[in-house]
Amino acid sequence: MEIRRKAQAGTMQSSDMMVFVEPAQELTIEIESTVVKQFGHLIRQRIEGKLQQLDVRSGRIRVSDRGALDYAIDARVETAIARAAEE
């Protein structure tokens, strides 16, 4: 899937996250989280896995996490990518 425009998904409430995506030459992932020290590597793994599943090879992904669980991470990333790809 190709990221064609800026898009976002999610909220800033507790146990949720905001995902911002925009077109870029390379794939970059930036994570800001209240639990980054404990779970930052797991959040990154989950996002990378979802991007691979969606066949996203380039774009800037920014995440502002407030303790989202795996299913919320998947849903927010997938929704933001779908909106950015205009599908």
C-alpha positions in Angstrom: 0.0 0.0 0.0 1.3 3.4 -0.9 0.9 6.4 1.5 -0.3 9.2 -0.8 -1.4 11.9 1.7 -1.3 12.8 5.4 -3.8 11.0 7.6 -4.3 10.1 11.2 -6.3 7.8 13.4 -6.9 7.4 17.1 -7.3 9.5 20.2 -5.1 10.8 23.0 -7.2 9.1 25.7 -5.7 6.7 28.2 -5.2 3.2 26.7 -5.3 4.5 23.1 -2.9 6.1 20.6 -2.7 8.6 17.8 -1.1 7.5 14.6 0.0 10.2 12.1 1.2 9.1 8.6 2.5 11.1 5.7 4.4 10.4 2.5 8.2 10.1 2.6 11.1 8.6 0.6 12.0 6.1 3.3 10.1 4.3 6.0 10.6 5.9 9.4 8.8 5.2 12.7 8.8 7.7 15.6 7.3 6.6 18.9 6.4 8.8 21.8 4.9 6.8 24.7 4.1 7.0 28.4 5.5 3.4 28.6 8.4 3.6 26.1 11.0 2.4 28.5 9.1 -0.7 29.3 7.4 -1.5 26.1 8.9 0.7 23.3 10.5 -2.3 21.6 7.3 -4.2 21.6 5.3 -1.3 20.3 7.8 -0.9 17.4 7.7 -4.6 16.6 3.9 -4.5 16.5 3.9 -1.4 14.2 6.5 -2.9 11.9 4.6 -6.2 11.7 1.4 -4.4 10.7 3.3 -2.3 8.1 4.8 -5.4 6.6 1.3 -7.1 6.5 0.0 -4.0 4.7 3.0 -3.9 2.3 4.0 -0.3 3.3 7.5 0.3 2.2 7.8 4.1 2.6 6.3 6.9 4.7 6.7 8.7 8.0 4.8 7.1 10.8 4.5 9.0 14.1 2.9 7.5 17.1 1.8 9.1 20.3 0.9 6.2 22.6 -1.0 6.3 25.9 -0.7 2.6 26.8 -2.6 1.1 23.9 -3.0 -2.7 23.8 -2.0 -4.7 20.7 -5.4 -4.8 19.1 -5.6 -0.9 19.4 -2.2 -0.5 17.9 -3.2 -2.8 14.9 -6.5 -0.9 14.4 -5.0 2.6 14.6 -2.1 1.8 12.2 -4.3 0.0 9.7 -6.9 2.8 9.7 -4.3 5.6 9.3 -2.6 3.7 6.5 -6.0 3.1 4.7 -6.9 6.8 5.0 -3.5 7.9 3.7 -3.7 5.5 0.8 -7.2 6.8 0.0 -8.8 3.3 0.1 
